[in-house]
């Protein structure tokens, strides 16, 4: 089936994570992504210790499957000319260098627009293309610190702690892919391209709208509350069981009554300490003690099954590998097979949604460094002798 971005060509000057995540999502929608790399290659090719052959570390494979790789030295005049010729036939240019770097290379937005007037040019950086910090370097955990994200998790009084994966890079990549797709939609309507400026700090604050929004609108300052849910309900929390932990999502009165019936504690809604939501919040410690004693009768997985059948939101706490192996994930087709260049079969994640054209299917392999250089040069119309000279 036809994918939404089939026929769209993306010239990808990104590296490491936020940018490659963005172009990965464009590739998942059918875009032809040409990844421009130096002779050293994207740092992620060997990130965390290489586990696959040919410079294909798992972190690289996860966000670069299906792209094509071309090696260019943008400080060489003939290679820069090739980059400009690629820009002239591209629909999208995506880059995530510090502001000013692409301009100095002669591939900034104005230069690219001169080559392709309707180009969609997306720049991803730590702080954006304007502002007092625009030239400052940033990585994920720097933005977690600056945005306040590190102050949100943990128990009251605990030290600041980063989220356990590069969440800002991830959301920034998703936001850049969304913004680029929106710009392509506008171009289809108006015929005009544009510059899209995506900043990691902006993305982090937008991602935290559930706490940053009330803080902005009414001065409500968020506080650490451990595993207690956003609702502050004592039954929206994580509890120990006979084996493992379980997280409950019981907020409303009807949910509380249904939950108590499912755990055979119909006496709790009749207890004056737990009659309504306000009473339960006031007496949260007492309610927690009652629930810990009751939940100790079965394992987390047993409670998950029982409560799910009763229509109560609940889940055993799982490790990542256990979540990936869950039958629900298999049913959704989120895992996609990828055949590596050496023939080894592995898996990557899909787009995270379903619809026409998004059925799970085997993905094209991630590219070896420079694997498609000759192919792309030939598509540009370069003669064989010129290709050999450029690849020398």
N, C-alpha and C positions, 0 to 999 in steps of 0.2 A: 504494500500500500504506500501511497505517496506521503512523505513526511513534510511537515510545515516549512522547513528550510531547505528542502531539496532544490538544488540549482543555485543556492547561495554559496559564494566562495568567501572564506574568512582567511585573511593573512594574519597569522598568529605570532606576534613577537614576545609572547609572555613566557615566564619561567617560574619555577618553584610551584606555588599552589593556587593562590586566589585567581590569577589569570588563567592558568590551565584548567581550573574547575569551570570557569566561565565558558571557555571554548569547548570543553568537554560536553557541556549541556547543549551548545549549539550543534556539535557533531551528532549528539543523540537525536536531534530533530532533523538530521539529514544534511546539514551543511558540510561542504568540502573544506576541511580545515588544513591549511598548509602551515606547518610549524617551522618557523625560521629559527635556526640554532647556530651558535658559533661552533668552531671545531671542537671545543671542550664539551659542548652539549649542555642541556638543562641539568642543573645541579641535582634535580630529583631523580635523574637516571641512576644514581648510585647512592641514594639517600638511605641511611639506616643500615647500610651493609647490603651489598648486592646479593639477591637470592636467585635471580634468573640469569640466563646467559645474555650476552650482547648489550650490557649496560641497561638492562630493563629491571630495575628494582620494583618491588611490589607497589610502592607509593607512586612511581611513575606510571606503571601499567594501569593503575586504578583510575587515572584521570586523563590518559592520553590514547586509549584504544581508539582505533578508527581514524586517527589523524595521519597526515603525510609529513615527513621530515625532510627539510632541505637545509644544507649547511651553506651559510654565507658569512663572509668577513665584511661587515658593513663599513670598515675603514679602508677597504680596497675599492678603487673607483669602478672597476668593471663589475664587482659584486653589488655595489650600491646601485649601479645602473639596472642590474637584474631585479633588485628589490623594488625599484621604481616602476619597472615594467610590470611586476606582479601587482603593485598597488593599482596601476591603471586598469587592470581587469578584475580587481577584487570588489566585492560588495561591502566588506567589513575589514577594518584594520583594528586589531586589539593589541594593546601594549601595556606593560606594567613596570616600566622603568620609573626612576624618580623624575619629577617634572623637569623639563629642559633637555633631557638626554636625547630624546627622539628629534627635537629641533636641531640639536648640534650635529646629529647624524644626517640631517637633511630629509628626515621622514616625519616631521611634525604634522599637525593637522593641516596647516595652511599649505604646506608643500604637497601633501597627499591630495588635498582638495583641488589643487591646480592640475593634478594628474587625473583625478576622477571626481568631477564636480559634485556627484551625488553620493560620495563615500560616507559611510557611517563609521566614525572613528571613535573608538572607546578606549579611554585611558583609565587604568586602575592604579591607584597609589595609596600611600598611607594616609595622606591628609588632603589630597585633591590638588587641583591646578591653581588654586588661589588661597590666600590666607598666610598668616605669619609663620606657619609651620610647613608650608608647601614643599620646601626643600629638605626637610628632615627625614632621615631613614626610619623605617618602622617594620616590625614583624608582628605576627599575631599577638604574642603575649604582651608586647608593648602597648598595643591598642586595647587589649583586655584591661591593662592597668589604667591607662589614661581615661577610658570610657566609664570606669566605675564597675565594670563587669566582675572584676576580681573581688569586689567587696560584697557580692550578693550571696555567695554560696558558703555553706558551713553553719555551724552553730553560733549563737550569739557569743561574741568575745573571742572567737577563733581568728587566727591570722588570715590575711587575704590569701586567696587561692585561685589560680587560674583554672578554667574549665579544662577537663582532661583530654581535649583534642583541639586542634586549631579551628575553633568555632567561628572566629571572625573571618579568617580566610575563606571558610566554607560559605558563610552567608554573603560575603562580599562577592564571591564568584557567582552565586545564584543571582544576586542583585544586578551584577554586570550583564549576565546573560539575559535577564528580564529587560533591562534598560535597552540593550542592543536590539532585542526582538521588537520592542516597542518603537524604536527608531526606524527599524526596517518597515514596520507597519505604516508609520507616518510617511516614509519615503514612497511606499506604494500608493499612498493617497495623494501626495503633493508633488512627488518627483524630486524632493529635496533631501539631501543628506544632512548630517549634523555631527557635532562633537559631543560625545557623552563623557562626563567626568564623574568617576566613581571613587569615593574615598573610603578607606577602611574604617576610619573613625566615625564618619557619617553612618556607614552601614551598621556598625556596632550599636550605635544609639537607636537607630530605627529598629534593629532586631530586638532591643530591650523596651519596646513601646509599652509593654504591660506595666513596667515600673517607671520608665523615663517619661511616659505620657502623663500619669498622675503627678509626677514631680514637677513637670513643666506647667501643667494646667492649674495645679492647686498647691504646689509646694510640699507634696507628700513625699517624705524621704523613705526609701525602702530600707528594710533592716534584715539582717540575717535571721532565718528561722528554720535552719536545718532542712529536713525533708517535709516540713509542714507545707501544705499546698497554698496556692495563691489566695484561696478562699478563707484561710485561717481556721478552717474547721478541723477540730482534733481528730476527726475520722477521715481526713484527707492527709494521710501521713503513712509512714513505713513502720511495720511492726515485726518483731521476731515471731517465729512459729516453731513447731517441733523440729523442723529442718528448713533452713533458709528464711529469707525475709519476704514479706508481702507488702505491697503498696495498695492502699485503698483510695478510692475517689468518691467518698460518701459525703455529700454536702447538704442537699435539701432534706426537709423533714420526711418526705415520702421515701427518699433513698435510705435514710437512717432506719426507718421502720422496717423496710424490706431487708436491709442488711442484718438487723437484729434477729429477724425471723429466720434468715438463712443460717445464722450461726447458733440458733436455738437459744437466744437470749432475749426473748420477747418481754422480759421484765425491765430491760433497760429503758425503753421509751416511756415507761410508767414511773420511773424513778424521778422524783422532783428535781434532782440535780441535772437530769438530762432531758427534761421535757421539751425544750425547743433549742434552736441553734445558739441563742445567747446564753442559755443556761449551760449548754455543753462547752462553750468556749470558756465560761467562767470556771467550770469544774473539769477542765481538760485533763489535768493530771490524774484525777480520780477515774475518769472514763478510760484513759489509756491503761491504767492498771487493770481495770476490769477486762479490757479487750486482750491484753497480753496474756492473762490467765486463761482466757477462753481459746485464743488462737494457738496456744501451746498444745492443744489436743490433736492437731493434724499438721501436716507439712504445708509449706507454701504452695506447692503444686496442687495438692489436694484441695486447699482452700480456693485457689484460683479457679479450679474446675467447678467446684460447688457454687461459688459466688457468681461466676459467669453464667451458669445455668439459671440462677435466680435473678439475673438482670442487674447485678451489682458490679460496678466498675472496679476491677481488682486485677493485679498482676504480681506474680512472683518476680523477685529481683533476679535478673539474668545477667550473665556475662555476654559480651558482644558476640562471641562465637556461637553461644547458645541461641541468641536472637536470630542470627543468620541461618541457623539450621531449623528454625521453627517452621512447621508445616504451613502456617499462614503466609510466611515470606515466600515459600515455594509456590503456593497457589497464586500469588500476585505476580509471579514472573519477574521479580525484582533482580534476581541473579541472572547474569548473562554470560554465556560461555565465550571465551576468547582463546583462539589458537595462537600461541606465541610463534615468532619466526622459526624457532627450532623445532616446532611441532608439538611442544608441550601444551596441554590443555589446562587453562585456569579459568577463573571467573572474575567478573567485575560487576558493579552495581549499575542498574539502569537509571532512567530519568526520575523514577519515584512517583509516576502517575500513569494511568492507562487511558486509552482512548483509541480512536481510529488511527492507525499508522504507528501506534506505540506498543504493539504486541512484542513480547520478549522474543528475541532472535539472536543468533550468534553475532557478536560484534567483530568488526575487522580487527586484525592484530594491532598492537601499538607499534610505532615505527622504530626500526633501528636508526641510530644517528646518521642523518644524511641519506637514508635509504632511497628517498624519492627525488634526490637532487637532479639526476639525469632525466627522469620522467617529467618533472615540472619544467625543466629547461627546454625539453623537446616540445612541450605544450606551448611554450612561449614562442616557438619558431626558431630556436637556436639551431644552427647547423652542427653536425657531429664534431667538426674540428673545434668550433667555438665551445661546445660543451666540454670537451677534453681540456681545453685551455683553462676554462673556468674552474674545473674540478682538480686541476693540477695542484 
